[in-house]
């Protein structure tokens, strides 16, 4: 298949591209390189510098290629930032995605994978969270993804566009060549590893008075390669119908437990200080991924937090300045 991957120079997108190419697919990456890194793009993928806000250029891209499917990662991605800049999320995230979807429909491309999120579940009634859980986004970021999921439902009904919405919990870990490098970095595991590398003095713990086993937030960390596998399985199943899946390992770790694990894996002390809660954060987010396990036989290969942190550590040690070193 020839697949367009938006945001294919970003963290998750670049690893999915690596895996698609390893499995013999043809890939074109579209990325504006504001967050993404040119060096993260697999050398066998075609790279197109561009922005989803540019409708005409997007139309030209589709005119000049015969895409059979689109995987859409390009997005603003910070829950906390979305609480400060709602228009960036409810505006750009949504409008850019609609540009992409409309261009797809105009060009008869009807297979789509959406990078969705656990941030849909702002008031979970059950833990772990399965696909039956009520959707109450806890932030404009979550809301933007919910709007897109609902839009996809309409496009399926009206145009027969087949989609999978994959709601990741906390993507983490790295391959040998590709890892997490955001600027500024806001994610727990890379921040903690930067402390281990001596690049930061300490990590702040956002909230230590949550109702959890040690007062800090509980998250379900999933290896980015296991996410990549889920994307490919979902893509291959699309012709049998649209679907949504929650993706995690079904196991939660507190912020303090992640820091302890990173100390063990790296052998370095990681000083941590308590800080106020971060707006938009939920105390606990753990996924039930029974549905994708049953329907698509998805099996995580790296469910162990130790392996996840170790893979991230190996990448950060090899690339202490991220993709600037590549
Ligand atoms: N945290 C800290 N200190 C930090 C950074 C993070 O204590 O310096 C805490 C956060 O409060 C949170 C946990 O560590 O409890 C994980 O935070 P991340 O920023 O790494 O990840 P999030 O859980 O906020 O967000 C991730 C994705 C989002 C997605 C969300 C859904 O980045 O895109 O999971 O759960 F929406």
Boltz pocket constraint, residues with backbone or C-beta under 6 A from the ligand:
constraints:
  - pocket:
      binder: B
      contacts: [[A, 77], [A, 78], [A, 79], [A, 117], [A, 118], [A, 119], [A, 141], [A, 168], [A, 169], [A, 170], [A, 171], [A, 186], [A, 187], [A, 188], [A, 189], [A, 191], [A, 203], [A, 204], [A, 205], [A, 206], [A, 207], [A, 217], [A, 218], [A, 219], [A, 255], [A, 278], [A, 281], [A, 282], [A, 285]]
      max_distance: 6.0
